Every structure is written in C-alpha cells, then in structure tokens.
Amino acid sequence: MAENGKNCDQRRIAMSKDQHNGSLTDPSSVHEKKRRDREERQNIVLWRQPLITLQYFSLETLVVLKEWTS
C-alpha cells in the first residue's frame, strides 16, 4: 500500500503544471480563440453554408421548445 502511494506522489511530481486540472490557458490564446469563433459565427449565413445554418436553427428550435415545455 505504501508503495502505491509513493508511485502516485512520483507521478504527481513528474507531471508539469499544464497537466494539473486541465491545461493552463494563456490569456492571448483565449482572446485569439474568441476572435476566431466570432469570425466563424459571422460567416454562417444561409446562402454560404445552408446545411450548417439549418442544423443550428434546428438545434436552437429544440432548445426553445424544451424550455417552453418545462
């Protein structure tokens, strides 16, 4: 039993800070991701990507209907 505890402590020490509770995020990378997401949302229009637009419409409709029924 003590040996197992020792192995766990060694693994915990060997892990980098990025591996504890997920990865640490750089504020600039978060800003960049938000910018890319915003650009993607602006490009989702019916005449450019009709299937994706209809998919999101359907999902949003289901969410609203679920809220109304509850």
C-alpha positions in Angstrom: 0.0 0.0 0.0 2.8 2.4 0.9 4.4 1.6 -2.4 1.3 2.6 -4.3 1.2 5.9 -2.5 4.8 6.5 -3.4 4.2 5.9 -7.0 1.2 8.3 -7.1 3.3 11.0 -5.5 6.1 10.5 -8.0 3.6 10.7 -10.9 2.1 13.8 -9.5 5.6 15.4 -9.1 6.6 14.3 -12.6 3.6 16.0 -14.2 4.0 19.5 -15.5 1.8 22.3 -14.3 -0.1 22.2 -17.6 -1.3 18.7 -16.8 -2.8 19.5 -13.4 -6.6 20.0 -13.6 -6.5 20.6 -17.3 -4.2 22.9 -19.1 -3.3 26.5 -18.1 -4.5 28.9 -20.7 -2.6 31.9 -22.0 -4.9 35.0 -22.0 -3.7 35.8 -25.5 -4.7 32.4 -26.8 -8.2 32.8 -25.2 -8.6 36.1 -26.9 -7.4 34.6 -30.2 -9.9 31.7 -29.9 -12.8 34.2 -29.1 -11.8 36.2 -32.2 -11.8 33.1 -34.5 -15.2 31.9 -33.0 -16.7 35.4 -33.7 -15.4 35.3 -37.3 -16.8 31.8 -37.8 -20.3 32.9 -36.5 -20.3 35.8 -38.8 -19.6 33.5 -41.8 -22.5 31.2 -41.0 -25.2 32.5 -43.2 -27.9 30.7 -45.2 -26.5 31.4 -48.7 -22.9 30.4 -47.8 -23.4 27.4 -45.6 -27.1 26.3 -45.8 -26.7 22.9 -44.1 -24.8 24.2 -41.1 -27.3 27.2 -40.8 -30.2 24.8 -40.9 -28.6 22.5 -38.4 -28.1 25.3 -35.9 -31.6 26.5 -36.5 -33.0 23.1 -35.7 -30.9 22.8 -32.5 -31.9 26.2 -31.3 -35.6 25.4 -32.0 -35.3 22.2 -30.0 -33.8 24.1 -27.1 -36.5 26.7 -27.1 -39.3 24.1 -27.3 -37.7 22.2 -24.4 -37.7 25.4 -22.4 -41.3 26.2 -23.2 -42.5 22.7 -22.2 -40.8 22.8 -18.8 
